[in-house]
């Protein structure tokens, strides 16, 4: 008699299901299956277990016999009720050891990532991105994308989690390969056109795109330059939620172009860089008349119109690489002294309600001056660079305005501030300032007739200070005396590339080494080092350290009465024991020879010449499958 039917009344529910999955094929053919009543119901746990058991491979005859033997030894009961008034009741005692081990093995065969919450996937993918973007890593964005593609092919759960990461930041680095251009019979923009086709056909993927980096813009005069701009413009139009366009900066000459129009339609744009170029009509008018009035009303209206949709814009760069012009009323709304309620001019900065970070660089004094500075909106970060119209008086007055109070980061670069009192007023009135950067050639001095009381420069909340004055003067001495007088209690990082005598280095924590490992290769090529480079500053600071090591600073004499037993010489060091200030000579951009980042570093595409960007995943060509993947 069939053992599976002989013991059906003595099986537990788990054992019954296990036995049914291991039932011989002959028994299934001999016995017709019984159809349970429509009112019969099972619990969800039993149904799930049933499904997984039927998915397991068919057992052998010997395993069926051993299972039947273990079933006979079980002392459990199984009650199957088909009454219409009550559902099936499952009453069982302790499960047998065989059934427990079997379900344990089934659970171990389930996919590990099936039940994980989305936050775990995001954490893993974030760590993967950190690994690829680490400056010490030899990987690149293309290598990161390759790993994401591999993850997406492992399971549906991974595919769902990876797709967003694959398309939220799209980086296309370097030129198109010759193989691609030959395969698709295109002269340029192969990857851009393929990406555009994908985003147009699959709009749900385009919804994820937040950041887009494309190969750098071709040089002026290149016949493919205009086509490249149009392709990028059409690609932007396919990304409705775009927030940043990186590495592709077109000069705007107050004339219509598709790229500027496409960016102006992105309502979620958070960052934009204006490169204001020369306009022929404006240049001709400037030779016949003085500002204001060099820009005609249509040019002003068009430029202001581009900002209407940017309600989410938080970061704005305004830079004039040549003779570009933006008049004062374009920047801010200037109030009339006769009637403060009247507002003149479009004032784009006041239209951007979410604006928090602003950089204005290289504009003429007729475009931006002290008067314009007083009406800047409330910001968190402000950078003023190469502005002839901004003086020490304007900075002192600006520090007293209500809109300057929220500033947390202030950078003054090449403004040639004459008096140190302007810097003192800025640090005194800007109570929320955390980072301050000062870069200029001349040293700001104490004005004639002023009395210098230490600390002459002080800030209670400043944490980071970059002080770079090329020509030596009294400013660095005043700063050192202010630090000694406890004028910067919260200062933690001090970067002073122009610390010629080491006055500031002596007030910071002692360091064993300042030079970086990469400096040794550059030192061999000393003819390439400029006097004001960061490499030169690190070398000078290291030499001061080594000189202190070779100088005896303390002597320990061991004596008994008048008899000297031994004398120990202790060499010196540079720094102050107990100081909380770190002396740093590292750049903002790893690998750069300049401490602070400048506009040419951003717009010239130098970052694409670095190893990490020039990699482009070509290391995959070391194996047969990798080269095919790249093609």
TAPEKA-V500243 format. One line per field, one symbol per residue. phi: phi as a letter, one per 40 degrees, with the letter a starting at -180 (. if undefined). burial: + if it has 24 or more other C-alpha atoms within 12 Angstrom, else -. A space follows every 50 residues. Layout:
phi: ???
burial: ???
This chain:
phi: .cccccbccbbcdccccccccbccccccccbcccccccccbbcccccccc ccccccccccccccccccccccccbbbbbbbbcccbccbbbacccccccc ccccccccccdcccbcccccccccccccccccccdccccacccccccccc ccccacccccccdcccbcbbbbbgccccccccccfbcagccccccccccc cbcccccccbbbbbddccccgcccccccccccccccccbcbcbabbgbbc ccbgbcaccccccccccbcbaabcbcccbccccccccbabcchcccdccc cccccccccccbcbbbbbbbcbbcbbcdcccbccccccbcccbbgcfccc cccccbbbbbagbccccaacccccbcccbcbabbbfbcccbccccccccc cccccccbbbbbbfbfccbccccccccccccccbbbbbbaccccbcccgc bcbcccbaacbcbbbbbbbcccaccccccccccccgcbcbcbbbbbcbcc bgcccccbccbcabccdcccccccbccccccbcccccccccccccccccc bcbbbbbbabfbcccabbcbccabhbcgcbcccbbbccbdgccbcbcbcd ccccgccccccccccfgcccccbcccccccc
burial: --++--++-+++++++++++++++------------------------++ --+----------+--++-+++-+-+++-+---------+----++-++- -++-----------------+---+--++--+------+++++++++++- +------+--+++++++++++++++++----------++++++-++--+- ----++++++++++++++---------+++++++++++++++++++++++ +++++-+++++++++++++++++++++++--++---------+++---++ -++++++++++++++++++++--+++++++++++----------++++++ ++-+++++++++++++++++++++++++++++++++++++++++++++++ --++++++++++++++++++++++++++++++++++++++-+++++---- ----++++++++++++++++-++-++++++++++--++-+++++++++++ -++++++++++-++++--+------------+++++++++++-++--+-- ----------------------+++---+-+++++++---+-+++++++- --+-++++---++++++++----------+-
